[in-house]
Amino acid sequence: MDTGVKTEKVLTVQVHHQNLDPRTFKVPVKWIYRSSIMAWMLIAISLTSVFFAVKTYRMKGGNQSGIIQDLEKELIDLKRVNENLASRPLTSTTSTSSTPTTASKSDDPNSRDTKPEAEIGQVMDVQEGIWTGLAPHISLPPAGVTSPIQLSDVKINWQGKFANITGVVAYREQGKGSQQGHLVVLARGKDRIFAHPDNVLNVPSSSFLFDAERGEYFSVARFRFLKTKLGPFESPSQLGQIQIYLFNLENKLILTQSFQYGKK
């Protein structure tokens, strides 16, 4: 006879512990089913919350990262343009060394409007004369012609086995543009020659000592700071003479000065 009452499904669990009587627990199956559904819902809600939280964080962080990258790229581009302007020599159409050429002061990072302060070091006396071995295409300045460039305050300061040579390059014809060219510094020891820049000397089999076009580019409208590092020497007594050359862009020598160091 059907009374219309549905039998509820029950999960019976018996727990045995040592010699004690077993305990019986009855858990309705619908509880287990509902509990599992709630657990899966909680897991789904948690995963969804984590997903949206990470997505929001990445969106905010990505925007900031993109802005920072754009700024860094812009700074790198500006720095590259500035370095290109500083390292690129301007062409000159003049035929004589005494005629200034027009250029921006920013072409040479060592160029300035005011005279640099004197560096610490030993003052060296200037002497006449140049070393032999100049390239055939380098012409000497005419006799009696005043150079448009003046070199002063030349000093030497030793740092270990290296000689730091400093000085001030001044343009005599201030207000008439600027003078550009290449600068070479040589230092002669007892058995070798040091040069600035490093790659200015030619190979031993060459017929001349150095190439003026490989010298350090300079552009001076008022003052320019000269600073070179030569060596290493075995000791300061190994240094005999220092020679400074300044050429214009046509490889014409516009100034040369020799400095004797120590005993001759």
DRENDONU-69851 format. One record per residue (C-alpha): x, y, z. Coordinates in pm, whole numbers, plus 32768, in hexadecimal, padded with zeros to 4 digits. Each point is the difference from the previous one (the first is absolute). Layout:
N
XYZ ...
***
This chain:
264
800080008000 808B814F7F91 7FE28107810F 809881187F26 812B803480E7 8150800C7F4A 81267F5280A1 812280EA803C 81557F857F94 80EE7FEB8125 81727FB68008 80547F26812B 81618018808A 80837F16810C 8136806580C4 80C57EEC80AE 80FE805C8106 80D17EED80A0 7F1F7F1280CA 7EE780F7803B 7EAB7FD47F6F 7FE3809A7EA7 7F4D814A7FDE 7F0E80397EEB 7FC481507F54 7EF2803F7F06 802F81237F10 7EF080567F08 80847FF57E9B 7F5581477FAF 80DD80AE8103 81357F7C7F55 7F79806C7EAE 7FA8815D807B 8150802380B0 80BB7FA07EC3 7F3880FC7F35 804B811480FC 81737FA28000 801280117E85 7F4A814E8004 80F8808B80FB 81247F857F2C 7F68809C7EC7 7FC3814C80B1 816480008087 809A7FB67EAC 7F29810B7F5A 806381028105 81707FAB7FD8 7FE380147E84 7F62815A8001 80EF807C810C 81327F917F36 7F6C808D7EC0 7FBF815280A5 815E80098095 809F7FAE7EB2 7F3481097F4F 806D810D80F6 81657F86800F 80127FD87E87 7F9581677FC6 8106808180F0 81087F1E7F68 7FAA80797EA4 801E816B8069 814F7FBE80A7 80807F497ECC 7F92811D7F1E 80B580FD80DC 813A7F2B800C 7FFB7FDB7E86 7FD981777FD4 8126804180EB 80D77F067F41 7FA780A77EB5 805481598088 814B7F7F808C 80587F607EB3 7FBA81427F43 80D380C780F7 81237F0A7FE1 7FEE800C7E84 800D817B8005 81267FFD80F2 80CC7F007F3C 7FB580777E9E 80FE80FB7F77 7F7481157F2B 808E80317EA3 80BC813E7FB9 801A80C07EB9 811F80E6806A 81587FE47F63 80D680A1810E 80347F9D816C 7FBF815C8089 7E9A801A7F7E 7EFE7F8880FD 7EE37F1D7FA1 7EA380188090 7F897EE880E2 7F2D7FC88132 80AE7FFC8151 7F557EB88051 80D57F517EF5 81197FE280FD 7FA67F9B8166 814280A1807F 7FAF81547F66 7F87811480E9 7FCE817A8017 80D3803B8136 81687FA3803E 801A7EB680C0 809880018159 816B7F998015 80387E918047 80E77F7E810F 81537F987F78 815F806A7FA6 801C81217F0B 80D17FB47ECC 80C281037F3A 7FBE80187E8C 811D7FD17F0A 802980357E8D 80267EEE7F01 7F347EDE7F7B 804A7E947FD4 80517F7D7EA9 7F297F017F53 7ECD80CC7F9B 7F3A7F7E7EDA 805580A17EB1 7E9F808F7FD8 801C80C0814B 807281667FC5 80A980D58109 7F77815A8055 80A7811E7F42 811880B380B8 7F92813980B9 7E8C7FA67FFA 7F5580098154 7F3B7EC78048 7E8B80328044 80287F07811E 80B4803B8149 806B7EE880EA 80428054816D 80087F778165 80957EB77F8B 80417F22812E 80597E98804C 7F747F388121 80717E9C8046 7F0C7EF08064 80D07ECB803A 80AF7FAD7EB8 7F1F80E17F2E 803D816F7FAB 7ECA80DF7FEF 8040812B7F1D 7F1081268026 7FED81597F65 7F1F81107F78 7FC3803B7E8C 7F8681627FB2 7F80808E7EB8 809D81557FC4 7EF5807B7F0E 7ED87FE580EA 7EB4806A7F6F 80617F8E7EA1 7F767EA2800C 80DD7EE1806E 812F7F377F9D 7FE47E8B7FC3 81067EFD7FC4 80B77ED78096 80E47FF0812E 81277F158034 80D77FDB813A 81457F3A7FFB 80E07FA48124 815D7F777FC3 80AC7F1B80F5 81597F667FE9 7F947EDC7F28 7E9B803F7F91 7EFA81047FA4 7EA78025809C 7EEB80B17F41 7EA4808F8030 7F167F8B7F6F 806F7E96800D 7FD27FB67E8D 80B081357F78 81567F5A7FD1 80487F4E7EBA 80957EA97FD7 817D7FE88027 80307FCD7E88 7F52814B7FAF 80CB81257F7B 7F6A80F780F9 7FBF7FF78175 7E8A8040801F 7EC580577F40 7F6B8153805C 7EA47F997F8E 7FF87EFD8117 8039810A8108 7EFC80688101 7EFD80E37F5F 7FDF815780A0 7F2C81367FCE 804F813A80C4 7F46814E7FF5 809380918141 80AC7F0180DF 80337E8C7FFF 808A7F1B810D 811B7F187F9B 80277EBC80C1 80C27ECA7F99 80847EC980AF 81457F667F84 80BD7ECE8075 80487F2180AB 8168806B8044 80EF7F3580D4 803D813C80CD 7FD7817A7FD2 817180167FA6 7FB67F387EC4 7F3C81267F6D 80D780EA7F33 7F2D80E47F26 7E93804D7FB5 7F8B80897EB2 7EA680927FC0 7F7E80307E9D 7EC580B17F8C 7F907FE07E95 7EDF80997F44 7F0F7F2A7F38 80E3801A7ECC 811F7F5E80C4 80BE8148800F 80C88029813E 7F80813380B9 80BC7FD18147 81117F258091 80AD801D814F 810A7F2980A0 80307FCD8176 813A7F72809E 7FD17F328139 811F7FAC80E9 816C800E7F97 805E800B7E93 
***
